[in-house]
Amino acid sequence: MSDLVDAKGIAAHGLGSPSVQRFTTKNPEVDAKPPADMYTYKMNYPSLGQCVIINNKNFDKHTGMSFRNGTDVDAGHAIKVFSSLGYKVKVANDQTVQQIQQLLYKVSQDDHSQSASFVCVMLSHGDEGVFYGTDGNVELKKLTGLFRGDRCKTLVGKPKLFFIQACRGTDLDGGIETDAVADDSPERIPVEADFLYAYSTAPGYYSWRNTQKGSWFMQALCEMLQRYGKQLEIMQIMTRVNHMVALDFESFSNMPGFTAKRQIPCIVSMLTKDLYFPH
């Protein structure tokens, strides 16, 4: 069994106006002890929501992208674990850039008013900021941006989770030795709020995939979700995913310079509340 990387090797900030803090406290004693659910997403909707899995294995020759052995294992694990959590899972295999855009646009225009959340699992080659369709690449922001609050109104205020198994560059991590192991009143929220982006690797780095067992990240994600999905908060789960990938995996490859490498996922959270999947 060999460990592969998920991509081919590819070798002025404006200052806004001063912010104004607005204090609306009317009763300090009451506000000092907010209700517990003020910081927890409401999940008791009729549906937990959709889980869309994009699984790209075969690529057009002109892209220079290699066949992704092991990705079907990742997709199978994701189908099983997100179905068991309660999501309605849809799988799309070998999608072109246009097909990915059309698929996610259609989903973003669905009525999610009876759903608690949305999940997208993205399995393909990649580079920093981009994701590969079978015929080329597209900016990730173009895809995830379809679910922004101003574009997908029925998911406003609800968690939108993106799990991205793809390279983000060509750097390799050789590791290092260590000595120690609310209320219902209307409110305005940022359009980028309530997203979680779970990248399989840190910016600029390769993402490793075992040809028989699947990618390190998806192995860890599915195991931790299966083990803790109905008892721990999502960031606690993702910290355990980071721990497993960082400590339990090491590359073995016949390619010079690709053996004994490590990996650390990167979790970017814009969530505004704690997320617990329903029991």
C-alpha positions in Angstrom: 0.0 0.0 0.0 1.3 3.4 -0.8 0.4 6.9 0.2 -0.2 9.4 -2.5 -0.5 13.1 -2.7 -3.8 14.7 -3.9 -2.3 17.0 -6.5 0.3 17.2 -9.1 3.4 19.2 -8.1 2.8 22.9 -9.1 5.7 24.8 -8.6 -2.5 46.2 0.0 -5.2 46.1 2.7 -7.6 49.0 2.9 -8.5 50.4 6.3 -12.2 50.8 7.0 -13.9 53.4 9.0 -13.5 53.1 12.8 -15.8 50.6 14.3 -18.5 51.6 16.8 -19.5 49.3 19.6 -23.1 49.4 20.5 -24.2 48.3 23.9 -27.9 47.5 24.3 -27.8 45.9 27.8 -31.0 46.8 29.7 -30.6 44.5 32.6 -27.0 43.6 33.4 -28.0 40.9 35.9 -30.1 39.1 33.3 -27.6 39.6 30.4 -24.7 38.3 32.5 -26.4 34.8 32.4 -27.6 34.3 28.9 -29.8 31.2 28.2 -27.8 28.1 27.3 -29.3 27.8 23.8 -28.1 31.3 22.9 -24.7 29.8 22.1 -26.0 26.6 20.6 -27.4 26.0 17.1 -31.1 24.9 17.0 -31.1 21.5 15.5 -34.7 20.3 16.1 -35.9 20.9 12.6 -37.9 18.3 10.6 -34.7 17.5 8.7 -31.0 17.7 9.7 -30.3 18.7 6.2 -28.6 17.7 2.9 -25.0 16.2 2.6 -23.6 16.6 -0.9 -20.5 14.5 -1.7 -18.5 15.4 -4.7 -16.1 12.6 -5.5 -13.7 13.1 -8.4 -11.4 10.2 -9.4 -10.8 10.4 -13.1 -9.4 13.5 -14.8 -9.1 14.7 -18.4 -5.6 14.1 -19.7 -5.0 17.7 -20.5 -5.3 18.7 -16.8 -2.2 16.6 -15.9 -4.0 15.3 -12.9 -3.6 11.7 -11.9 -6.2 9.0 -11.1 -7.2 9.2 -7.4 -6.9 5.7 -6.1 -8.7 5.4 -2.7 -11.2 8.2 -3.2 -14.1 5.8 -3.5 -13.2 4.5 0.0 -13.4 8.1 1.3 -16.8 8.6 -0.4 -18.1 5.3 1.0 -17.1 6.2 4.6 -18.6 9.7 4.2 -21.9 8.2 2.9 -22.1 5.9 5.9 -21.2 8.3 8.7 -23.3 11.3 7.5 -26.3 9.0 6.8 -26.0 7.7 10.3 -25.9 11.2 11.7 -29.2 11.8 9.9 -28.3 13.7 6.7 -29.9 13.1 3.3 -26.8 12.2 1.3 -26.4 12.8 -2.4 -23.2 11.7 -4.3 -21.9 13.1 -7.5 -19.0 11.3 -9.1 -16.4 12.7 -11.6 -17.9 16.2 -12.0 -16.6 18.8 -14.4 -16.2 22.3 -13.2 -19.4 23.3 -14.8 -21.3 20.4 -13.3 -19.9 21.2 -9.8 -21.0 24.8 -10.1 -24.5 23.8 -11.4 -24.9 21.2 -8.7 -24.0 23.4 -5.8 -26.0 26.4 -7.3 -29.1 24.2 -7.5 -28.6 23.0 -3.9 -28.1 26.6 -2.7 -31.4 27.5 -4.3 -33.3 24.7 -2.7 -35.7 25.4 0.2 -33.7 24.7 3.4 -36.3 26.3 5.7 -37.1 22.9 7.2 -33.5 21.9 7.5 -31.1 22.5 10.5 -27.8 22.6 8.5 -25.9 21.8 5.3 -22.9 19.6 4.7 -20.6 19.4 1.6 -17.8 16.8 1.3 -15.4 17.6 -1.5 -12.9 15.0 -2.7 -10.5 15.8 -5.5 -7.2 17.3 -6.5 -6.5 20.8 -5.5 -4.1 23.7 -5.0 -4.2 26.7 -2.7 -7.7 28.3 -3.1 -8.8 26.0 -5.9 -10.6 22.7 -6.3 -10.4 20.4 -9.4 -13.2 19.3 -11.6 -12.4 16.5 -14.0 -11.6 19.1 -16.7 -9.9 21.9 -14.8 -10.0 23.9 -11.6 -12.3 26.5 -10.0 -11.9 28.8 -7.0 -13.2 27.3 -3.8 -14.7 30.6 -2.8 -16.8 30.6 -6.0 -18.4 27.3 -4.8 -18.7 27.9 -1.1 -19.9 31.5 -1.7 -23.1 30.2 -3.3 -24.2 29.5 0.3 -23.5 32.9 1.8 -26.3 34.5 3.7 -27.2 36.9 0.9 -27.4 34.1 -1.7 -29.0 31.2 0.2 -31.6 32.8 2.5 -33.0 29.6 3.9 -29.7 28.7 5.5 -29.1 32.0 7.1 -28.1 31.5 10.8 -27.6 27.8 10.2 -24.3 25.9 10.1 -22.8 25.2 6.7 -20.0 22.6 6.9 -17.5 22.0 4.1 -15.0 19.1 4.4 -12.4 19.5 1.7 -10.0 16.6 0.9 -7.6 18.1 -1.6 -4.0 19.4 -1.8 -3.4 23.1 -1.1 0.1 23.2 -2.5 3.3 21.2 -2.9 5.1 21.6 0.5 5.9 18.5 2.5 5.8 18.3 6.3 8.7 16.2 7.7 7.5 16.5 11.2 9.5 17.4 14.3 10.4 15.6 17.5 8.6 16.7 20.7 9.3 16.1 24.4 5.6 16.2 25.4 3.1 14.7 24.0 -31.1 33.5 21.7 -34.1 35.1 21.3 -36.3 35.1 18.1 -36.0 38.8 17.3 -34.7 39.7 13.8 -31.0 40.6 13.6 -28.4 41.3 11.0 -25.5 38.9 10.7 -22.4 38.8 8.4 -23.1 37.0 5.1 -19.9 34.9 5.8 -21.1 33.8 9.2 -21.9 30.2 10.2 -19.5 28.5 7.9 -17.0 25.8 8.9 -14.2 24.9 6.4 -12.4 21.8 7.4 -9.4 21.4 5.0 -7.4 18.2 5.0 -4.1 20.0 5.2 -2.5 23.3 6.0 -2.2 26.1 3.4 0.5 25.3 0.9 0.8 21.6 1.7 0.2 18.2 0.1 -2.6 16.1 1.3 -1.9 12.4 1.7 -4.1 9.5 0.5 -3.7 5.8 1.0 -4.5 3.8 -2.2 -6.5 1.2 -0.3 -7.7 2.8 3.0 -8.5 6.3 1.6 -7.1 9.7 2.6 -5.7 10.3 6.1 -8.1 13.2 6.7 -11.2 11.3 5.7 -10.2 8.2 7.6 -9.8 10.4 10.7 -12.9 12.5 10.1 -15.2 9.6 9.6 -13.8 7.7 12.6 -14.2 10.6 15.0 -17.7 11.5 13.7 -18.7 7.9 14.2 -17.2 7.8 17.6 -18.1 11.2 19.0 -20.7 12.6 16.5 -23.6 12.4 18.9 -21.9 13.5 22.1 -19.2 16.2 21.4 -19.4 19.7 19.9 -18.1 19.9 16.3 -14.9 21.8 17.2 -14.0 19.2 19.8 -14.6 16.5 17.2 -12.4 18.4 14.7 -9.6 18.8 17.3 -9.6 15.0 17.6 -9.4 14.7 13.8 -6.4 17.0 13.9 -4.8 14.9 16.6 -5.4 11.6 14.8 -4.0 12.8 11.5 -1.0 14.5 13.1 0.0 11.5 15.2 -1.3 8.3 13.7 -0.2 8.7 10.1 3.2 8.8 8.3 3.8 8.5 4.6 5.5 5.6 2.9 6.4 6.1 -0.8 8.7 4.7 -3.4 9.2 8.3 -4.7 12.4 9.9 -3.4 11.7 12.5 -0.7 8.1 11.4 -0.1 8.7 9.0 2.8 8.2 9.7 6.5 6.1 12.8 5.9 3.3 14.1 8.2 0.2 16.2 7.8 -2.0 18.5 9.8 -5.6 19.4 8.8 -6.7 23.1 9.0 -10.0 24.0 10.5 -11.4 27.4 9.7 -14.5 28.3 11.7 -16.9 31.2 11.2 -19.5 29.4 13.3 -21.2 31.7 15.8 -22.6 29.0 18.1 -21.8 25.5 19.4 -22.9 22.7 17.1 -24.1 19.4 18.5 -25.6 16.8 16.1 -28.9 15.5 17.5 -29.0 12.2 19.3 
